[in-house]
Amino acid sequence: MKPAEFDSHAAHYDGGLDNPIKRLVGSSADQFIAVKARWLLRRELRLTAGGLAVLDYGCGAGDLLRVLVGLGARAAFTGCDVSTGMLAEAAKRWPAAFGPAPALAVQDGARTPFADGQFDIVTISAVLHHVPPAERQAVYRELGRLLKPDGRLYVFEHNPRNPLVRYVIARTPIDANAILLDEKEVRHGLLDSARYDIVSNYLMFMPPGITFLRGIDRLLAWLPLGAQYVVAARKGA
Ligand SMILES: C[S@@+](CC[C@H](N)C(=O)[O-])C[C@H]1O[C@@H](n2cnc3c(N)ncnc32)[C@H](O)[C@@H]1O
C-alpha cells in the first residue's frame, strides 16, 4: 500500500507551527486547537458528562482529542486516520495521566472500519483541505454513515476568505498539496450525501494566544472573515 502523505510529517508534526507567521500569532499548536475545542465544549454541554461516543475523523497526532480531554471533556473517544504514522504519534503523545489512549483505527481511503450509526458526535478538523476535491464526496458520505440519527458532525476548516490564512497556507510545508475549501462547499457537499440541519460559525479572529480577547470571537461568529470556520450539522432523525 502507498504510504499516506502525512506519514512523512508524523514524527515532527506540530500543526504547521514551523511557519514563522503562525508562530507570531500563537506559541503552540495546542493554542490553535484549543479555540476549536472550547467552541465545541460550549456547543456540546454533554461532552463533559461522559456517555457520548465521539469520533475524530482524520485525528492525526490526536491533538483535538487530547486538548478536549485536557479541557474537561469525558466521552468514549475514537480517532481514525489514513496515516499509520500519525496514528502511532497519537498513541505515543497521549499523556499517561489522561488514562488509556482513545481507540485508534486506520482508514482505507475515506472508509473507516466502524459500524453504521456508531457515533453521537463526529469531528473532522483540518482534514478536508488535504483530501483531493474528487475524493471529498466519499468522505462526506462516510461521515454521514457513521453518525447516529440526530448525531452531530463538526467540520473545522481554514477559511480561504481570510487573506492571512491563504498567505500562511501557501508557505507551510505540511500544506504543500492543500486545496482550501470554503464553508459553502462543505455545506453543499454534506447536503448532497445526507439530511442535516446546518449552522456555520467563524472562529479565530484574534491570535489564539491572547486570552483576554477571546470574547471577540463569540461576537463575530457570523462574519465570514475568521481564520477558521466550523460547519455544525445535525443529522436528521
Ligand atoms: C493537518 S492534519 C490535521 C490532524 C488533526 N485533525 C488535527 O486537527 O490536528 C491532516 C490529517 O488529515 C489526514 N488525512 C488526509 N487525508 C485524509 C483522508 N482522506 N481521510 C482521513 N484523514 C486524512 C492526514 O493523514 C493528517 O493526519
The ligand as a MOL file (V3000), in Angstrom:
LIG
                    3D

  0  0  0     0  0            999 V3000
M  V30 BEGIN CTAB
M  V30 COUNTS 27 29 0 0 0
M  V30 BEGIN ATOM
M  V30 1 C -3.2830 18.8360 9.1730 0
M  V30 2 S -3.5180 17.2420 9.8150 0 CHG=1
M  V30 3 C -4.8090 17.5250 10.9880 0
M  V30 4 C -4.8340 16.4770 12.0530 0
M  V30 5 C -5.9040 16.6740 13.1250 0
M  V30 6 N -7.2340 16.5460 12.5820 0
M  V30 7 C -5.7380 17.9930 13.8310 0
M  V30 8 O -6.6320 18.8450 13.7410 0
M  V30 9 O -4.7080 18.1480 14.4840 0 CHG=-1
M  V30 10 C -4.3760 16.4560 8.4840 0
M  V30 11 C -4.6740 14.9830 8.7570 0
M  V30 12 O -5.6130 14.5410 7.7810 0
M  V30 13 C -5.2620 13.2360 7.4390 0
M  V30 14 N -5.8920 12.9020 6.1600 0
M  V30 15 C -5.5630 13.2730 4.9380 0
M  V30 16 N -6.4130 12.7400 4.0450 0
M  V30 17 C -7.3060 12.0370 4.7460 0
M  V30 18 C -8.4470 11.2670 4.4100 0
M  V30 19 N -8.8330 11.0990 3.1450 0
M  V30 20 N -9.1270 10.7030 5.4260 0
M  V30 21 C -8.7480 10.8710 6.7040 0
M  V30 22 N -7.6520 11.5660 7.0790 0
M  V30 23 C -6.9620 12.1450 6.0960 0
M  V30 24 C -3.7730 13.2380 7.4090 0
M  V30 25 O -3.2300 11.9210 7.4400 0
M  V30 26 C -3.4640 14.0660 8.6390 0
M  V30 27 O -3.3350 13.2760 9.7830 0
M  V30 END ATOM
M  V30 BEGIN BOND
M  V30 1 1 1 2
M  V30 2 1 2 3
M  V30 3 1 2 10
M  V30 4 1 3 4
M  V30 5 1 4 5
M  V30 6 1 5 6
M  V30 7 1 5 7
M  V30 8 2 7 8
M  V30 9 1 7 9
M  V30 10 1 10 11
M  V30 11 1 11 12
M  V30 12 1 11 26
M  V30 13 1 12 13
M  V30 14 1 13 14
M  V30 15 1 13 24
M  V30 16 1 14 15
M  V30 17 1 14 23
M  V30 18 2 15 16
M  V30 19 1 16 17
M  V30 20 1 17 18
M  V30 21 2 17 23
M  V30 22 1 18 19
M  V30 23 2 18 20
M  V30 24 1 20 21
M  V30 25 2 21 22
M  V30 26 1 22 23
M  V30 27 1 24 25
M  V30 28 1 24 26
M  V30 29 1 26 27
M  V30 END BOND
M  V30 END CTAB
M  END
